[in-house]
Amino acid sequence: MSTRRDFFKQSGLLLGTLAVPGFLSSCNASGEKRYDYKPGLQLYTVREAMEKAPKETLEKVANIGYLLMEHATYSGTEKFYGMSPSEFAAVLKQNGLKMPSGHYALGNPEMKGTILGGWEKAVEDAHNIGMKFMVCPWIPEEQRTLEDYKKHIETFNKAGEVCKNAGIQFCYHNHNFEFQEIDGQVPYDLLLNKTDKDLVKMEMDIFWISRAGKDPVAMIEAHPGRFVLWHVKDMSKIDDDGITNVREGVSAITEVGNGVIDWPAIFAHAGESGLKDFFVEQDITPGNPFDSIKQSYSYLEENILS
C-alpha cells in the first residue's frame, strides 16, 4: 500500500521544473512596456461569497477575466472551501481556472492542515491539485519576539524542504509588522537573510511594504530572484500613518490604479524580482467586492498586461 512517505520519495521533483509563465515584455504604440502574466486573484477578497457559494463565486470571478486563483482556506479543515482536492480541482477546471498558490496558517500540532500540524498531508493535497506555491501569510502577534522569529526561520526551512520534495515552492507573505525594529533588528531582514534562499521565497505584498515606508523596487534590487509572488493592491492617500499596527492601515487599501503606488515602475522589475505569478487582493472594499476586483482587473489589462 502506498504511504505518504512513498509519495514524497516518488514525487522528488526539482523546483527547476516549476511551470514559469513567460516573462515577456513588449511595448505598445505609445512605447509603454507590457507584460505577459495571467491575472490572479487572492480569494480572501471575495471570502464571504466563497463561504456561501464557492462554485458560483468562482464562475463569477472567471467571467471577469481572472485565470489564476490563490486560496485562503484549507488550514483547520484540510479541505478547499469545503471540497476535497479532487472536487475543487474539478470546479476550477470547469471554469477554466488554475490555482498555483494558497495560504496556510502557521498553526500548531493540534490544528491540522497547517505548517505545524499535518503539513505533509497539506503538501500532498496541494501537489495533487496542481499547486506550485504554498505560502505562510501571517505570524500571530503573540509569536513575534526575536526568539520567536529565530524559531520561525527553522520552521520555514523545514517546511520548504517538505515542499521541495513535492515540487512546490514555500513562501512567506509580509504585512508591515515585520519591519518594526526589535532590539535594533528588523524581523523581515532576519527572515530574508537567515532562511534558505532556495527553500523559502517571498510573496511580496506591495501595499504592506509601501505602508511600512519601504521601497518595493529597492527591496527587489537588494534581493533579486527572491520575490516570486506578489500581492497587488493599491494605497490611497489618508492622514493616519497606518504603520504601527497592521489593523490601522487596512483603511488605506484601494483598487489597483486608484492609489499612489507606481505600478508600471514596479512591474518593470518583475524579471529581476523572479516574479512567477501575482494576485490582486483587497482586504476590504468600499462596496461590492466584485466591483472592486473588476476595477483592478481593468486597470491591469489596460496598463500592465499584454
C-alpha positions as CSV (number, residue, x, y, z in Angstrom):
1,M,0.0,0.0,0.0
2,S,1.3,3.4,-0.9
3,T,2.2,5.6,2.0
4,R,2.7,9.4,2.4
5,R,6.5,8.6,2.7
6,D,6.3,6.9,-0.7
7,F,4.5,9.9,-2.1
8,F,7.4,12.2,-1.2
9,K,10.0,9.8,-2.4
10,Q,8.3,9.3,-5.7
11,S,7.5,12.9,-6.3
12,G,11.0,14.2,-5.7
13,L,10.7,16.8,-8.3
14,L,13.2,19.6,-8.8
15,L,12.0,23.1,-8.3
16,G,13.5,23.9,-11.6
17,T,10.7,22.1,-13.2
18,L,8.0,24.5,-11.9
19,A,5.9,26.0,-14.6
20,V,7.1,29.5,-15.2
21,P,4.9,32.0,-17.0
22,G,6.9,33.7,-19.8
23,F,8.4,36.9,-18.6
24,L,7.9,38.7,-21.9
25,S,7.9,42.5,-22.1
26,S,6.9,44.3,-25.2
27,C,5.9,47.9,-25.9
28,N,2.6,49.2,-27.2
29,A,2.2,52.0,-29.7
30,S,2.9,54.6,-27.0
31,G,6.2,52.9,-26.0
32,E,4.8,51.6,-22.7
33,K,6.0,48.2,-21.6
34,R,3.5,45.4,-21.3
35,Y,4.0,42.0,-19.5
36,D,2.8,38.5,-20.3
37,Y,1.3,37.4,-17.0
38,K,-2.1,35.9,-16.3
39,P,-4.2,37.9,-13.9
40,G,-4.6,36.2,-10.5
41,L,-6.9,36.8,-7.6
42,Q,-6.5,36.0,-3.9
43,L,-9.8,34.6,-2.9
44,Y,-9.8,36.2,0.5
45,T,-11.0,39.3,-1.4
46,V,-14.3,37.5,-2.0
47,R,-14.3,35.4,1.1
48,E,-17.9,35.9,2.1
49,A,-19.1,34.8,-1.3
50,M,-16.8,31.9,-1.3
51,E,-18.1,30.8,2.0
52,K,-21.7,30.9,0.9
53,A,-21.5,29.8,-2.7
54,P,-17.9,28.8,-3.8
55,K,-18.9,27.3,-7.2
56,E,-21.0,30.3,-8.3
57,T,-18.3,32.7,-7.0
58,L,-15.5,31.0,-9.0
59,E,-17.7,31.2,-12.1
60,K,-18.3,34.9,-11.5
61,V,-14.6,35.6,-10.9
62,A,-13.7,33.7,-14.2
63,N,-16.2,35.8,-16.1
64,I,-14.5,39.0,-15.0
65,G,-11.3,37.6,-16.6
66,Y,-9.2,36.3,-13.7
67,L,-7.5,33.0,-14.6
68,L,-5.3,32.2,-11.6
69,M,-6.6,31.7,-8.0
70,E,-4.8,31.8,-4.7
71,H,-6.8,30.2,-1.9
72,A,-7.2,31.4,1.6
73,T,-8.6,28.3,3.2
74,Y,-7.7,24.6,4.0
75,S,-6.0,25.3,7.4
76,G,-8.0,23.6,10.1
77,T,-10.3,21.8,7.7
78,E,-8.0,20.0,5.2
79,K,-10.4,20.9,2.5
80,F,-10.6,23.6,-0.1
81,Y,-13.7,25.7,0.6
82,G,-15.5,22.6,1.9
83,M,-14.4,20.4,-1.0
84,S,-11.9,17.7,-1.3
85,P,-8.8,18.3,-3.6
86,S,-10.4,16.4,-6.5
87,E,-13.8,18.1,-6.1
88,F,-12.2,21.5,-6.0
89,A,-9.9,20.8,-8.9
90,A,-12.9,19.8,-11.0
91,V,-14.7,23.1,-10.2
92,L,-11.6,25.0,-11.2
93,K,-11.2,23.1,-14.5
94,Q,-14.9,23.6,-15.3
95,N,-14.3,27.4,-15.1
96,G,-11.0,27.4,-17.0
97,L,-9.2,28.3,-13.8
98,K,-5.9,27.2,-12.2
99,M,-4.8,27.6,-8.6
100,P,-1.0,27.8,-8.4
101,S,-0.8,29.1,-4.9
102,G,-2.5,29.0,-1.5
103,H,-2.2,30.4,2.1
104,Y,-1.6,28.1,5.1
105,A,-1.6,29.1,8.7
106,L,1.5,28.6,10.9
107,G,-0.9,26.8,13.3
108,N,0.1,24.3,15.9
109,P,0.4,20.4,16.1
110,E,-3.3,20.2,17.0
111,M,-4.5,22.4,14.1
112,K,-4.4,20.2,11.0
113,G,-3.6,21.5,7.6
114,T,-1.1,24.0,8.9
115,I,2.7,24.3,8.8
116,L,3.0,22.9,12.3
117,G,0.1,20.4,12.1
118,G,-0.3,17.8,9.3
119,W,2.0,19.7,6.9
120,E,2.9,16.6,4.9
121,K,-0.8,15.9,4.1
122,A,-1.3,19.6,3.2
123,V,1.7,19.4,0.8
124,E,0.4,16.2,-0.7
125,D,-3.1,17.7,-1.3
126,A,-1.5,20.8,-2.8
127,H,0.6,18.7,-5.1
128,N,-2.5,16.6,-6.2
129,I,-4.4,19.8,-7.1
130,G,-1.5,21.1,-9.1
131,M,-0.3,23.9,-6.9
132,K,3.2,25.3,-7.2
133,F,3.4,27.6,-4.2
134,M,2.4,27.2,-0.5
135,V,2.5,30.5,1.5
136,C,2.6,31.3,5.2
137,P,0.6,34.6,5.3
138,W,0.8,35.6,8.9
139,I,2.7,35.3,12.1
140,P,0.4,35.6,15.2
141,E,1.0,38.7,17.3
142,E,2.0,36.5,20.3
143,Q,4.8,34.9,18.3
144,R,6.8,37.9,17.2
145,T,9.7,38.2,19.7
146,L,13.2,37.9,18.3
147,E,13.4,34.4,19.7
148,D,10.1,33.5,18.0
149,Y,11.4,34.8,14.7
150,K,14.6,32.6,15.1
151,K,12.3,29.6,15.6
152,H,10.2,30.6,12.6
153,I,13.3,30.6,10.4
154,E,14.0,27.0,11.3
155,T,10.3,26.1,10.9
156,F,10.1,27.7,7.4
157,N,13.3,26.0,6.2
158,K,11.9,22.6,7.3
159,A,8.5,23.4,5.6
160,G,10.3,24.5,2.5
161,E,12.2,21.2,2.4
162,V,9.0,19.2,2.5
163,C,7.5,21.4,-0.3
164,K,10.6,21.0,-2.4
165,N,10.3,17.2,-2.3
166,A,6.9,17.6,-3.8
167,G,7.9,20.1,-6.5
168,I,6.4,23.0,-4.6
169,Q,7.9,26.3,-3.5
170,F,7.4,27.5,0.0
171,C,7.0,31.3,0.5
172,Y,6.4,33.8,3.2
173,H,3.9,36.8,2.8
174,N,4.7,40.0,4.6
175,H,2.5,42.6,6.3
176,N,4.1,45.6,7.8
177,F,4.7,44.4,11.4
178,E,7.8,42.6,10.3
179,F,9.5,45.9,9.6
180,Q,9.2,47.2,13.2
181,E,12.6,47.0,14.9
182,I,13.0,44.8,17.9
183,D,16.2,45.5,19.9
184,G,17.7,47.1,16.9
185,Q,16.9,44.3,14.5
186,V,14.3,44.2,11.7
187,P,12.4,40.9,11.7
188,Y,11.9,40.9,8.0
189,D,15.6,41.2,7.4
190,L,16.1,38.2,9.6
191,L,13.6,36.2,7.6
192,L,15.2,37.3,4.3
193,N,18.8,36.7,5.3
194,K,18.6,33.7,7.6
195,T,16.1,31.4,5.8
196,D,17.5,29.3,2.9
197,K,17.0,31.5,-0.2
198,D,16.1,28.5,-2.3
199,L,13.7,26.8,0.2
200,V,12.0,30.0,1.3
201,K,11.0,32.6,-1.3
202,M,8.8,35.6,-0.6
203,E,5.3,36.7,-1.6
204,M,5.8,40.5,-1.6
205,D,2.6,42.3,-0.5
206,I,3.4,45.6,-2.3
207,F,0.8,47.5,-0.3
208,W,2.1,46.5,3.1
209,I,5.8,47.0,2.2
210,S,4.8,50.5,1.0
211,R,2.8,51.2,4.2
212,A,5.9,50.2,6.2
213,G,7.7,53.1,4.4
214,K,9.9,50.8,2.3
215,D,10.5,50.9,-1.5
216,P,9.4,47.7,-3.3
217,V,11.9,48.3,-6.1
218,A,14.8,48.8,-3.7
219,M,13.8,45.6,-1.9
220,I,13.8,43.7,-5.2
221,E,17.2,45.1,-6.2
222,A,18.6,44.1,-2.9
223,H,17.3,40.6,-3.1
224,P,17.0,39.7,-6.8
225,G,15.1,36.5,-7.6
226,R,13.6,36.2,-4.1
227,F,10.1,37.7,-4.6
228,V,8.5,35.1,-6.8
229,L,4.9,36.1,-5.9
230,W,3.3,39.5,-5.5
231,H,0.1,40.7,-3.8
232,V,-1.1,43.6,-5.9
233,K,-3.3,46.2,-4.1
234,D,-3.1,50.0,-4.1
235,M,-2.6,52.5,-1.3
236,S,-4.9,55.6,-1.1
237,K,-3.9,58.9,0.4
238,I,-5.0,59.0,4.0
239,D,-3.9,61.0,7.1
240,D,-3.1,58.2,9.5
241,D,0.3,56.6,9.1
242,G,-1.0,53.0,9.4
243,I,2.5,51.8,10.2
244,T,2.5,50.9,13.9
245,N,-0.4,48.4,13.7
246,V,-1.4,46.2,10.8
247,R,-5.1,46.8,11.5
248,E,-4.8,50.6,11.3
249,G,-3.6,50.5,7.8
250,V,-6.3,48.4,6.3
251,S,-8.4,51.5,5.6
252,A,-5.8,52.7,3.1
253,I,-6.3,49.7,0.8
254,T,-7.9,50.6,-2.5
255,E,-8.3,49.2,-6.0
256,V,-5.2,48.8,-8.2
257,G,-4.6,52.0,-10.2
258,N,-6.8,54.0,-7.7
259,G,-3.9,55.0,-5.4
260,V,-0.4,56.3,-5.2
261,I,1.7,53.1,-5.9
262,D,3.6,53.4,-9.2
263,W,2.7,50.0,-10.8
264,P,4.5,50.5,-14.2
265,A,7.7,51.2,-12.3
266,I,7.4,48.1,-10.1
267,F,6.4,45.8,-12.9
268,A,9.5,47.0,-14.8
269,H,11.4,45.0,-12.2
270,A,9.3,41.8,-12.5
271,G,12.1,39.9,-14.1
272,E,14.7,40.9,-11.5
273,S,12.1,40.0,-8.8
274,G,11.8,36.5,-10.2
275,L,8.1,37.0,-10.4
276,K,6.1,33.9,-11.4
277,D,2.6,35.0,-10.5
278,F,0.8,37.9,-8.9
279,F,-2.6,38.1,-7.2
280,V,-4.9,41.0,-6.8
281,E,-6.0,41.2,-3.1
282,Q,-8.2,43.8,-1.5
283,D,-8.7,43.1,2.2
284,I,-11.7,45.4,2.4
285,T,-13.7,47.1,-0.3
286,P,-15.9,50.2,-0.2
287,G,-18.9,48.2,-1.7
288,N,-19.4,45.1,-3.6
289,P,-16.0,43.3,-3.8
290,F,-16.8,42.1,-7.3
291,D,-16.9,45.7,-8.5
292,S,-13.5,46.3,-6.9
293,I,-11.8,43.3,-8.4
294,K,-13.3,44.2,-11.8
295,Q,-11.9,47.7,-11.5
296,S,-8.4,46.4,-10.6
297,Y,-8.6,43.9,-13.4
298,S,-9.4,46.6,-15.9
299,Y,-6.5,48.7,-14.8
300,L,-4.1,45.9,-15.1
301,E,-5.4,44.8,-18.5
302,E,-5.3,48.4,-19.9
303,N,-1.9,49.5,-18.4
304,I,0.3,46.5,-17.5
305,L,-0.6,43.2,-19.2
306,S,-0.1,42.4,-22.8
